Amino acid sequence: MSDWVAPEGFQLSDLDDGPREQYRGKMKHVISVTELKEIPPSHKGCPRKWALMRLSKCPKIPGEPLIDGVFLHRCIQERHDWPEAQWIAKWQTYTKSVTGKEYWWYAQLALSIIRHVGEHEWANGVAEANLFLEIEELDCAVYIKPDFLSFQKFRDWKSTAARVKTSDWVLQDPAWWLGGLPTNQGHLTITNDIQARMYAHGLMQLLDWPIIDAEWTYGCKKFGRGDRVKTWVCQARFERDETRAWVEQHAYPLVRFAIALKEAWVEKQFDSPLVVPHNPKACEFKGKFCDAYGYCKLFKSPVALQSLHLPVIPA
């Protein structure tokens, strides 16, 4: 993608999932929830991809899905924060993004997604919040950035090529499956999603809420001008004590793993991310959707994936 050219007003830094504001607390380490999601093989993660991206800083490939996500989130945030006339002047136009999609396309997708938010919630919520959960026993601050935060509810906006909500490319609400969620199709639930759990845990701790609702709102990208955009909401309710126990069991080991490898990398205890084992199932044994495949090339690591003892997170 060496010939990729950023459009006016677009910064490559927008692809970074790091904090939008500098952390000024006392914890030694700062980790984003997005980073934690990259690790566990049981949830389509790959330790080597994490190491290539986070240790040797392989650049993200600004492909169409990633760029569409950046534009969608910006469109929704500006719809919330800007005067309506100003937003319309920018987004209801035929200006093209680098993917070739016109701005009205993002606006139509955005409006279809946010129609799931009630008027009172929209007026009183916060778009693109920036929060840090300090975990003293890990000497780490976890960066939490819900797309939309209101009273005891947080939302995440997702654009997807999936046409149905039961696709294995999107999170599942167990309530959709009357006969039980299939165990052999790669489906993952919002109930056990690391991002949903960590956000829920962090927000309940920071804001002293006993429960919190999570809603992942999906918009299907397969539409044209004048078409009705297909959307759906995947939701879950989390309780504070149960969620804390889940996070301590499944997420804390990932934080410890990340910190240990980062410190070993700085101390030059190993000199190549290729030493870290890869999970070939995550890329379907061919580098699918992997920014780091050109460096990895499925090189066989001297370390067995099982020897990392990473948590096996339930679907």
C-alpha positions as CSV (number, residue, x, y, z in Angstrom):
1,M,0.0,0.0,0.0
2,S,3.0,2.3,-0.6
3,D,0.9,4.4,-3.0
4,W,-1.7,5.2,-0.4
5,V,-2.4,8.9,0.0
6,A,-4.2,10.3,3.0
7,P,-7.1,12.6,2.2
8,E,-7.3,16.2,3.3
9,G,-7.8,16.4,7.1
10,F,-6.9,12.7,7.6
11,Q,-4.0,11.9,9.8
12,L,-2.3,8.5,9.9
13,S,-2.2,8.9,13.7
14,D,-6.0,8.4,13.5
15,L,-5.2,4.7,12.9
16,D,-3.5,4.5,16.3
17,D,-5.6,3.1,19.2
18,G,-3.5,4.8,21.8
19,P,-4.8,7.4,24.2
20,R,-6.0,10.7,22.8
21,E,-4.9,12.4,26.0
22,Q,-1.6,11.8,27.8
23,Y,-1.8,9.6,30.8
24,R,-0.5,11.6,33.9
25,G,-1.0,9.0,36.6
26,K,1.5,6.9,38.6
27,M,1.2,3.5,36.9
28,K,4.3,2.4,35.1
29,H,2.5,0.9,32.1
30,V,-0.3,2.0,29.8
31,I,-2.2,-0.6,27.7
32,S,-5.3,-0.2,25.5
33,V,-8.1,-2.7,25.5
34,T,-7.7,-3.0,21.7
35,E,-4.1,-4.2,22.3
36,L,-5.3,-6.9,24.8
37,K,-7.8,-8.2,22.2
38,E,-4.9,-8.9,19.8
39,I,-3.4,-11.6,22.0
40,P,-5.6,-14.5,23.0
41,P,-5.7,-17.4,20.5
42,S,-9.1,-18.5,21.9
43,H,-10.6,-15.2,20.6
44,K,-8.9,-15.1,17.2
45,G,-5.9,-13.3,18.6
46,C,-2.3,-14.0,17.6
47,P,0.6,-13.4,20.1
48,R,3.1,-12.9,17.2
49,K,0.9,-10.4,15.5
50,W,0.7,-8.5,18.8
51,A,4.5,-8.7,19.1
52,L,5.1,-7.4,15.6
53,M,2.7,-4.5,16.0
54,R,3.5,-3.6,19.6
55,L,7.2,-4.4,20.0
56,S,8.8,-3.9,16.6
57,K,6.1,-1.4,15.6
58,C,5.1,-2.8,12.2
59,P,2.8,-0.2,10.6
60,K,-0.9,-0.8,10.2
61,I,-2.0,-1.2,6.7
62,P,-4.7,1.5,6.0
63,G,-7.0,-0.7,4.2
64,E,-10.6,0.0,3.3
65,P,-12.3,-1.5,6.4
66,L,-10.0,0.4,8.7
67,I,-10.4,3.7,6.9
68,D,-14.2,3.3,6.7
69,G,-14.2,2.8,10.5
70,V,-12.2,5.9,11.1
71,F,-14.5,8.0,8.9
72,L,-17.7,6.5,10.4
73,H,-16.5,7.3,14.0
74,R,-15.5,10.8,13.0
75,C,-18.8,11.3,11.3
76,I,-20.8,10.2,14.3
77,Q,-18.7,12.2,16.8
78,E,-19.1,15.4,14.7
79,R,-22.9,14.7,14.4
80,H,-23.0,14.8,18.2
81,D,-20.6,17.7,18.8
82,W,-21.2,20.1,15.9
83,P,-24.2,22.3,15.0
84,E,-26.4,20.4,12.5
85,A,-25.9,22.9,9.7
86,Q,-22.1,22.6,10.0
87,W,-22.3,18.8,10.0
88,I,-24.6,18.7,6.9
89,A,-22.3,21.1,5.0
90,K,-19.4,18.7,5.5
91,W,-21.0,15.2,5.4
92,Q,-24.0,15.5,3.1
93,T,-21.8,16.0,0.1
94,Y,-20.2,14.1,-2.8
95,T,-16.7,14.7,-1.4
96,K,-14.7,11.4,-1.7
97,S,-12.7,9.7,0.9
98,V,-9.5,7.8,0.0
99,T,-11.6,4.6,-0.4
100,G,-13.6,6.3,-3.1
101,K,-16.8,6.4,-1.0
102,E,-18.5,9.8,-0.9
103,Y,-19.1,11.5,2.4
104,W,-22.9,11.1,2.1
105,W,-22.3,7.4,2.3
106,Y,-20.7,7.7,5.7
107,A,-23.5,10.1,6.8
108,Q,-26.2,7.6,5.8
109,L,-24.5,4.8,7.6
110,A,-23.9,7.0,10.7
111,L,-27.5,8.2,10.9
112,S,-28.8,4.7,10.5
113,I,-26.6,3.5,13.4
114,I,-27.4,6.4,15.8
115,R,-31.2,6.1,15.3
116,H,-30.9,3.3,17.9
117,V,-29.9,5.9,20.5
118,G,-32.8,7.6,22.3
119,E,-33.1,11.4,22.1
120,H,-32.5,12.0,25.8
121,E,-29.5,9.7,25.8
122,W,-28.1,11.3,22.7
123,A,-28.5,14.8,24.2
124,N,-26.8,13.9,27.5
125,G,-24.2,11.4,26.5
126,V,-20.5,11.8,25.8
127,A,-19.0,10.9,22.4
128,E,-15.5,9.4,22.3
129,A,-14.7,9.5,26.0
130,N,-11.1,9.1,27.3
131,L,-10.6,7.2,30.6
132,F,-7.9,5.3,32.4
133,L,-8.5,2.5,34.8
134,E,-5.5,2.2,37.1
135,I,-4.8,-1.4,38.3
136,E,-2.3,-1.0,41.1
137,E,-1.5,-4.8,41.5
138,L,-0.4,-4.8,37.8
139,D,1.2,-1.3,38.0
140,C,-0.8,-0.6,34.8
141,A,-3.4,1.9,33.5
142,V,-5.8,0.4,31.0
143,Y,-7.0,2.9,28.4
144,I,-10.8,2.8,28.0
145,K,-12.5,4.7,25.1
146,P,-16.2,4.0,24.7
147,D,-17.6,5.4,21.4
148,F,-20.6,6.7,23.4
149,L,-21.1,6.9,27.1
150,S,-24.4,7.7,28.9
151,F,-25.8,7.0,32.3
152,Q,-25.0,3.3,33.0
153,K,-24.6,2.5,29.3
154,F,-21.8,2.5,26.8
155,R,-22.0,1.9,23.1
156,D,-19.7,0.9,20.3
157,W,-20.2,1.6,16.6
158,K,-19.3,-1.1,14.1
159,S,-19.4,-1.1,10.4
160,T,-19.4,-4.6,8.8
161,A,-19.6,-6.4,5.5
162,A,-21.7,-9.0,7.3
163,R,-25.3,-9.0,6.0
164,V,-26.9,-11.0,8.9
165,K,-26.4,-10.6,12.6
166,T,-25.6,-14.4,13.0
167,S,-22.5,-14.1,10.9
168,D,-19.3,-15.3,12.7
169,W,-17.7,-11.9,11.8
170,V,-19.8,-10.0,14.4
171,L,-20.4,-10.5,18.1
172,Q,-23.4,-12.5,19.1
173,D,-26.1,-11.9,21.6
174,P,-26.9,-15.3,23.2
175,A,-30.6,-14.3,23.2
176,W,-30.6,-14.6,19.4
177,W,-30.0,-18.4,19.6
178,L,-33.0,-20.2,21.0
179,G,-31.4,-23.5,20.5
180,G,-28.1,-22.4,21.9
181,L,-25.1,-20.8,20.2
182,P,-23.3,-23.2,17.8
183,T,-20.0,-24.3,19.2
184,N,-18.2,-25.1,15.9
185,Q,-18.7,-22.0,13.8
186,G,-16.3,-19.5,15.4
187,H,-19.1,-17.3,16.9
188,L,-18.0,-15.1,19.8
189,T,-20.5,-13.4,22.2
190,I,-20.6,-9.9,23.5
191,T,-20.9,-11.5,27.0
192,N,-17.4,-12.8,26.8
193,D,-15.8,-10.1,24.6
194,I,-12.6,-8.7,26.1
195,Q,-13.4,-5.1,25.0
196,A,-17.0,-5.2,26.3
197,R,-15.9,-6.8,29.6
198,M,-12.9,-4.5,30.2
199,Y,-14.9,-1.4,29.3
200,A,-17.8,-2.5,31.6
201,H,-15.4,-3.3,34.5
202,G,-13.5,0.0,34.1
203,L,-16.5,2.2,33.9
204,M,-18.2,0.6,36.8
205,Q,-15.0,1.0,38.9
206,L,-14.4,4.6,37.8
207,L,-18.0,5.8,38.1
208,D,-19.1,3.6,41.0
209,W,-22.0,2.0,39.1
210,P,-23.3,-1.5,40.3
211,I,-24.4,-2.5,36.8
212,I,-23.9,-1.3,33.2
213,D,-25.4,-2.0,29.8
214,A,-23.3,-2.5,26.7
215,E,-24.6,-2.1,23.2
216,W,-22.7,-2.9,20.0
217,T,-24.5,-1.2,17.1
218,Y,-23.7,-2.7,13.7
219,G,-24.3,-1.2,10.3
220,C,-24.0,-3.2,7.2
221,K,-21.9,-1.5,4.5
222,K,-23.7,-3.2,1.6
223,F,-25.9,-0.4,0.5
224,G,-26.3,2.3,-2.1
225,R,-27.8,5.8,-2.2
226,G,-31.4,5.7,-1.2
227,D,-31.2,2.1,0.2
228,R,-32.2,1.4,3.8
229,V,-29.1,0.5,5.8
230,K,-29.4,-2.7,7.7
231,T,-28.5,-2.3,11.3
232,W,-28.8,-4.4,14.5
233,V,-27.9,-4.1,18.2
234,C,-26.0,-6.7,20.2
235,Q,-26.4,-6.1,23.9
236,A,-25.5,-7.3,27.3
237,R,-25.8,-6.3,31.0
238,F,-22.8,-6.6,33.3
239,E,-22.8,-6.7,37.1
240,R,-19.9,-5.3,39.0
241,D,-18.6,-8.2,41.1
242,E,-19.2,-10.9,38.5
243,T,-17.5,-8.7,35.8
244,R,-14.5,-8.0,38.1
245,A,-14.0,-11.7,38.7
246,W,-14.2,-12.4,34.9
247,V,-11.6,-9.7,34.2
248,E,-9.2,-10.9,36.9
249,Q,-9.4,-14.4,35.5
250,H,-9.3,-13.7,31.8
251,A,-7.9,-10.2,31.2
252,Y,-5.3,-9.7,33.9
253,P,-3.2,-12.6,32.5
254,L,-3.1,-10.8,29.2
255,V,-1.9,-7.6,30.8
256,R,0.8,-9.5,32.6
257,F,1.8,-11.2,29.4
258,A,2.0,-7.9,27.5
259,I,4.0,-6.2,30.3
260,A,6.5,-9.2,30.6
261,L,7.2,-9.3,26.9
262,K,7.6,-5.5,26.6
263,E,10.1,-5.5,29.5
264,A,12.0,-8.4,28.0
265,W,12.1,-6.6,24.7
266,V,13.5,-3.4,26.2
267,E,16.1,-5.5,28.1
268,K,17.0,-7.2,24.8
269,Q,16.3,-10.7,26.2
270,F,15.2,-11.5,22.7
271,D,15.7,-9.6,19.4
272,S,13.0,-10.8,17.1
273,P,9.2,-10.8,17.4
274,L,9.3,-14.0,15.3
275,V,10.4,-15.8,18.4
276,V,6.9,-15.3,19.7
277,P,4.7,-18.1,18.5
278,H,1.9,-17.3,16.0
279,N,-1.7,-18.6,15.9
280,P,-2.2,-19.6,12.3
281,K,-6.0,-20.1,12.8
282,A,-6.3,-16.3,13.4
283,C,-5.3,-15.6,9.8
284,E,-6.7,-18.8,8.3
285,F,-3.2,-20.1,7.7
286,K,-2.7,-17.5,4.9
287,G,-2.3,-14.1,6.6
288,K,-5.9,-13.0,6.1
289,F,-6.6,-9.6,7.7
290,C,-3.1,-9.5,9.1
291,D,-1.1,-6.3,8.8
292,A,2.1,-8.1,9.9
293,Y,1.9,-11.1,7.6
294,G,4.7,-9.8,5.3
295,Y,7.0,-10.0,8.3
296,C,5.6,-13.2,9.9
297,K,5.2,-15.4,6.8
298,L,4.1,-18.2,9.2
299,F,7.7,-18.6,10.4
300,K,7.9,-21.5,12.8
301,S,8.7,-20.3,16.3
302,P,11.0,-22.3,18.6
303,V,8.4,-21.7,21.3
304,A,5.2,-23.6,21.3
305,L,2.0,-21.6,21.4
306,Q,0.6,-23.7,24.2
307,S,3.7,-23.0,26.4
308,L,2.5,-19.4,26.8
309,H,-0.4,-20.5,29.0
310,L,-2.7,-17.8,27.8
311,P,-6.2,-17.8,29.2
312,V,-8.8,-19.8,27.3
313,I,-11.7,-17.3,27.1
314,P,-15.2,-18.8,26.7
315,A,-17.0,-18.0,23.5
